[in-house]
Amino acid sequence: MGWAIALHGGAGDIPVDLPTDKRAPREATLRHCLDLGVAALKAGRSPLGVVELVVRELENCPHFNAGRGSVLATNGTVEMEASIMDGTSKGCGCVSGLTTVVNPISLARVVMEKTPHIYLAFDGAEAFAREQGLETRDQSYFITEQNIERLKQAKEANRVQIDYTQPQPIKEQAIPRSEGDSQIGTVGCVAVDRNGNLASATSTGGLVNKMVGRIGDTPVIGAGTYANKICAVSATGKGESIIRNTIARDVAALMEYKGLSLKDAANQVIANAPKGTVGLVAVTDKGDVAMPFNTTGMFRACAVEDGHSEIAIW
């Protein structure tokens, strides 16, 4: 048994010829966040604190679809969402519809620790964030030129976009394939300490050109995020597919009720999901790591106490 950590920056149709100027900053951010998480685990920080720390850092990076890099809804604003879960207590917190909160993952943790509830959304969540003194910023902080252009392209094609994946038609009609490029992704982190305590956290801006009020898998416990005493899971991809297939909980359930290893459980869950829609990162209480996906690629990184570390895309 030893500590382990894994994180992701989104899964999707990532072209193998992704230009260096788009690939390198994301790889550098993953490396920085991995180092940050490893240092925190070595220092004895709780897994819950580690996953919050890492996801906050990913939210602050404009290259990923969370926090400052969140994509825009059809009305041109951000609606961010996040969730966090502690494996030992099964305590969890979820938030949606955030427009000014700098670090949604931290608000999710405050919901978990300082309210009798699990899930807060929209105006109520925003008001609670201000009451608790969390940092908020004007919406202009979150709206980047890149995401304005991406929304414009999606609107012109009458489409929505998921992480890294080519735009998907909103209506059932034949539309030529767009070369539009989302190039950003939902973020997540899972961690386990030397005592086998687990935690998971996930954060996102959702879909480009999504309907106002749309909620995806990220803040849904058992879909985009899950942790218990056996494993911790954070998923990424097409939210509707992840919700329908209860991706995160199914990994834990296969391990708990069928006795599968993490690798076998995660691979089975990914194989059973529609092709091109899902990726996940997971760790067990023993320090095992899995990072499968059925998309072209997934920005991901991991490290374990025995010295192995990895940063990969395809």
C-alpha positions as CSV (number, residue, x, y, z in Angstrom):
1,M,0.0,0.0,0.0
2,G,1.2,3.5,-0.9
3,W,0.0,6.9,-2.0
4,A,-1.1,7.4,-5.6
5,I,-2.6,10.2,-7.7
6,A,-4.2,10.5,-11.1
7,L,-5.6,13.5,-13.0
8,H,-7.1,14.3,-16.3
9,G,-7.7,17.3,-18.6
10,G,-10.5,15.9,-20.7
11,A,-11.1,13.1,-23.2
12,G,-12.2,13.3,-26.8
13,D,-11.2,13.2,-30.5
14,I,-7.8,14.7,-29.9
15,P,-6.0,14.8,-33.3
16,V,-2.6,12.9,-33.2
17,D,-1.1,15.9,-35.1
18,L,-2.3,18.4,-32.4
19,P,0.0,21.4,-32.9
20,T,2.8,21.9,-30.3
21,D,1.5,25.3,-29.3
22,K,-1.8,23.7,-28.2
23,R,-0.3,20.5,-26.8
24,A,2.7,21.8,-24.8
25,P,0.9,24.2,-22.5
26,R,-1.6,21.5,-21.4
27,E,1.2,18.9,-20.9
28,A,3.1,21.5,-18.8
29,T,0.0,22.2,-16.7
30,L,-0.6,18.5,-16.1
31,R,3.0,18.1,-15.1
32,H,2.9,21.1,-12.7
33,C,-0.4,19.8,-11.2
34,L,0.9,16.3,-10.8
35,D,4.0,17.6,-9.0
36,L,1.8,19.8,-6.8
37,G,-0.3,16.8,-5.8
38,V,2.6,14.5,-5.2
39,A,4.3,17.1,-2.9
40,A,1.0,17.4,-1.0
41,L,0.6,13.7,-0.5
42,K,4.2,13.3,0.6
43,A,3.7,16.1,3.1
44,G,0.8,14.2,4.6
45,R,-2.1,16.3,3.3
46,S,-5.4,14.4,3.2
47,P,-6.6,13.0,-0.2
48,L,-9.6,15.4,0.0
49,G,-7.3,18.3,0.3
50,V,-5.0,17.1,-2.4
51,V,-7.8,16.6,-5.0
52,E,-9.2,20.1,-4.2
53,L,-5.7,21.6,-4.5
54,V,-5.0,20.0,-7.9
55,V,-8.4,20.8,-9.4
56,R,-8.2,24.4,-8.2
57,E,-4.9,24.7,-10.1
58,L,-6.5,23.2,-13.2
59,E,-9.5,25.5,-12.9
60,N,-7.1,28.5,-12.8
61,C,-5.5,27.4,-16.1
62,P,-7.3,28.8,-19.2
63,H,-6.2,25.9,-21.3
64,F,-8.8,23.5,-19.8
65,N,-12.6,23.6,-19.7
66,A,-13.1,24.4,-16.1
67,G,-12.9,27.6,-14.0
68,R,-11.2,30.3,-16.0
69,G,-11.1,28.3,-19.2
70,S,-14.8,27.3,-19.1
71,V,-16.6,27.2,-22.5
72,L,-19.7,29.3,-23.2
73,A,-23.4,28.5,-23.1
74,T,-25.6,29.5,-26.0
75,N,-26.2,32.9,-24.3
76,G,-22.5,33.7,-24.2
77,T,-22.0,33.2,-20.5
78,V,-20.3,30.5,-18.4
79,E,-22.2,28.0,-16.3
80,M,-19.6,26.1,-14.3
81,E,-20.1,22.9,-12.2
82,A,-18.1,20.7,-10.0
83,S,-18.2,17.9,-7.3
84,I,-16.0,16.4,-4.7
85,M,-16.3,13.2,-2.6
86,D,-14.5,11.7,0.3
87,G,-14.2,8.0,0.2
88,T,-14.0,7.3,3.9
89,S,-17.1,9.2,5.0
90,K,-18.9,9.3,1.5
91,G,-19.3,12.9,2.2
92,C,-19.8,14.9,-1.0
93,G,-20.6,18.3,-2.4
94,C,-21.9,19.4,-5.8
95,V,-22.5,22.7,-7.5
96,S,-23.9,23.9,-10.8
97,G,-24.8,27.0,-12.7
98,L,-21.9,29.1,-11.4
99,T,-21.1,32.3,-13.2
100,T,-18.7,34.2,-10.9
101,V,-17.1,31.7,-8.6
102,V,-13.3,31.4,-9.4
103,N,-12.9,27.9,-8.0
104,P,-16.1,25.8,-8.2
105,I,-14.4,22.8,-6.6
106,S,-13.8,24.8,-3.4
107,L,-17.5,25.8,-3.3
108,A,-18.4,22.1,-3.7
109,R,-16.3,21.2,-0.7
110,V,-17.8,24.0,1.4
111,V,-21.3,22.7,0.5
112,M,-20.1,19.3,1.7
113,E,-18.7,20.5,4.9
114,K,-20.8,23.5,5.9
115,T,-24.4,22.7,4.8
116,P,-26.8,19.8,5.5
117,H,-27.1,19.4,1.7
118,I,-25.2,17.8,-1.1
119,Y,-26.1,19.9,-4.1
120,L,-26.5,23.7,-4.6
121,A,-27.0,25.4,-7.9
122,F,-27.4,28.7,-9.8
123,D,-28.4,31.8,-7.7
124,G,-28.5,29.9,-4.4
125,A,-25.0,28.5,-4.9
126,E,-23.7,31.9,-6.0
127,A,-25.2,33.6,-2.9
128,F,-23.7,30.9,-0.6
129,A,-20.3,31.3,-2.2
130,R,-20.4,35.0,-1.3
131,E,-21.7,34.3,2.2
132,Q,-18.7,32.0,2.7
133,G,-16.2,34.5,1.4
134,L,-15.1,32.5,-1.6
135,E,-13.4,34.5,-4.4
136,T,-15.7,35.7,-7.1
137,R,-14.9,37.6,-10.3
138,D,-16.9,39.5,-12.9
139,Q,-17.9,37.2,-15.8
140,S,-15.3,38.9,-18.1
141,Y,-12.6,37.0,-16.1
142,F,-13.9,33.7,-17.5
143,I,-14.8,34.7,-21.1
144,T,-11.8,34.3,-23.3
145,E,-11.5,35.4,-27.0
146,Q,-10.9,31.7,-27.9
147,N,-14.1,30.6,-26.3
148,I,-16.1,33.5,-27.9
149,E,-14.8,32.3,-31.3
150,R,-15.6,28.7,-30.5
151,L,-19.2,29.6,-29.5
152,K,-19.6,31.6,-32.8
153,Q,-18.5,28.6,-34.8
154,A,-20.8,26.3,-32.9
155,K,-23.7,28.6,-33.4
156,E,-23.1,29.0,-37.1
157,A,-23.1,25.2,-37.5
158,N,-26.0,24.8,-35.1
159,R,-24.0,22.4,-33.0
160,V,-22.6,21.7,-29.5
161,Q,-19.1,20.6,-28.8
162,I,-17.7,18.3,-26.1
163,D,-14.1,18.1,-24.9
164,Y,-11.7,17.9,-27.8
165,T,-14.3,16.3,-30.0
166,Q,-15.7,17.6,-33.3
167,P,-19.0,19.5,-32.9
168,Q,-22.1,17.4,-32.6
169,P,-25.4,18.3,-34.4
170,I,-28.1,19.7,-32.2
171,K,-30.7,18.6,-34.6
172,E,-30.9,15.3,-36.6
173,Q,-29.7,16.6,-39.9
174,A,-26.8,16.0,-42.3
175,I,-24.2,18.7,-41.7
176,P,-20.7,18.6,-43.1
177,R,-18.0,17.7,-40.6
178,S,-16.5,20.8,-39.1
179,E,-12.8,21.3,-38.5
180,G,-13.6,23.5,-35.5
181,D,-11.4,22.6,-32.6
182,S,-12.4,22.7,-28.9
183,Q,-9.0,21.7,-27.6
184,I,-9.9,22.0,-24.0
185,G,-11.3,19.6,-21.5
186,T,-13.1,18.9,-18.2
187,V,-10.6,18.4,-15.3
188,G,-10.5,15.9,-12.5
189,C,-8.3,14.3,-9.9
190,V,-8.3,11.2,-7.7
191,A,-5.9,10.4,-4.8
192,V,-5.2,7.9,-2.1
193,D,-2.8,8.3,0.9
194,R,-0.6,5.8,2.6
195,N,-3.5,4.8,4.9
196,G,-5.8,4.0,2.0
197,N,-8.0,7.0,2.3
198,L,-9.5,8.1,-1.0
199,A,-11.0,11.2,-2.6
200,S,-12.2,12.3,-6.0
201,A,-12.9,15.8,-7.6
202,T,-14.2,16.9,-11.0
203,S,-14.8,20.3,-12.5
204,T,-16.1,21.6,-15.9
205,G,-17.6,24.4,-17.9
206,G,-19.8,21.9,-19.8
207,L,-20.5,22.0,-23.5
208,V,-19.8,24.7,-26.1
209,N,-23.2,26.2,-27.1
210,K,-25.1,24.2,-24.5
211,M,-28.6,25.2,-23.5
212,V,-28.8,27.6,-20.5
213,G,-29.4,25.5,-17.4
214,R,-28.0,22.3,-18.8
215,I,-26.3,20.1,-16.2
216,G,-23.9,17.4,-17.1
217,D,-22.2,14.4,-15.4
218,T,-19.5,16.3,-13.5
219,P,-21.6,17.3,-10.5
220,V,-23.6,14.1,-10.4
221,I,-22.3,11.7,-7.8
222,G,-21.9,8.2,-9.3
223,A,-21.7,9.5,-12.8
224,G,-18.8,12.0,-13.1
225,T,-17.4,11.6,-9.6
226,Y,-17.4,8.8,-7.0
227,A,-15.3,7.6,-4.1
228,N,-15.7,5.0,-1.4
229,K,-13.3,2.9,0.7
230,I,-12.4,0.8,-2.3
231,C,-11.7,3.3,-5.1
232,A,-12.0,6.8,-6.3
233,V,-13.1,7.7,-9.9
234,S,-13.3,10.9,-12.0
235,A,-14.8,10.7,-15.5
236,T,-14.7,12.9,-18.5
237,G,-16.4,13.0,-21.9
238,K,-20.0,13.3,-23.1
239,G,-22.0,14.0,-20.0
240,E,-25.3,12.5,-21.1
241,S,-23.5,9.2,-21.9
242,I,-21.7,9.2,-18.5
243,I,-24.9,9.8,-16.6
244,R,-26.8,7.1,-18.5
245,N,-24.1,4.6,-17.8
246,T,-23.3,5.7,-14.2
247,I,-19.7,5.4,-15.1
248,A,-17.9,6.3,-11.9
249,R,-20.2,4.2,-9.6
250,D,-20.1,1.2,-11.9
251,V,-16.3,0.9,-11.6
252,A,-16.7,0.7,-7.8
253,A,-19.7,-1.6,-8.0
254,L,-17.8,-4.1,-10.2
255,M,-14.9,-4.1,-7.7
256,E,-17.2,-4.4,-4.7
257,Y,-19.7,-6.9,-5.9
258,K,-17.9,-9.0,-8.5
259,G,-14.4,-8.8,-7.0
260,L,-12.8,-7.4,-10.2
261,S,-9.5,-5.6,-10.1
262,L,-9.5,-1.9,-10.8
263,K,-8.0,-2.4,-14.3
264,D,-10.6,-5.0,-15.2
265,A,-13.5,-3.0,-13.8
266,A,-12.5,0.3,-15.4
267,N,-11.9,-1.4,-18.8
268,Q,-15.3,-3.2,-18.7
269,V,-17.1,0.1,-17.9
270,I,-15.4,1.9,-20.7
271,A,-16.0,-0.9,-23.1
272,N,-19.7,-0.9,-22.3
273,A,-20.1,2.8,-22.9
274,P,-20.8,4.2,-26.4
275,K,-17.6,4.5,-28.4
276,G,-15.9,7.9,-28.4
277,T,-17.7,9.2,-25.4
278,V,-15.9,8.4,-22.1
279,G,-12.6,8.4,-20.3
280,L,-11.8,8.1,-16.6
281,V,-9.0,8.1,-14.0
282,A,-9.2,6.0,-10.9
283,V,-7.1,4.8,-7.9
284,T,-7.7,2.1,-5.3
285,D,-7.1,2.0,-1.6
286,K,-4.0,-0.1,-2.3
287,G,-2.5,2.5,-4.7
288,D,-3.4,0.9,-8.0
289,V,-4.1,3.3,-10.9
290,A,-6.2,3.0,-14.1
291,M,-6.8,5.6,-16.8
292,P,-8.8,4.0,-19.7
293,F,-10.8,5.8,-22.4
294,N,-12.7,4.9,-25.6
295,T,-12.0,8.2,-27.3
296,T,-9.0,9.1,-29.5
297,G,-7.2,10.4,-26.5
298,M,-7.3,11.8,-23.0
299,F,-5.0,14.3,-21.4
300,R,-3.9,12.4,-18.2
301,A,-1.2,12.0,-15.7
302,C,-0.4,9.8,-12.7
303,A,2.2,9.0,-10.1
304,V,2.6,6.3,-7.4
305,E,4.8,6.0,-4.4
306,D,7.1,3.4,-5.9
307,G,8.4,6.1,-8.3
308,H,6.4,5.5,-11.5
309,S,4.9,8.6,-13.1
310,E,3.3,9.2,-16.5
311,I,1.9,12.0,-18.6
312,A,0.1,11.0,-21.8
313,I,-2.5,12.0,-24.3
314,W,-3.0,9.1,-26.8
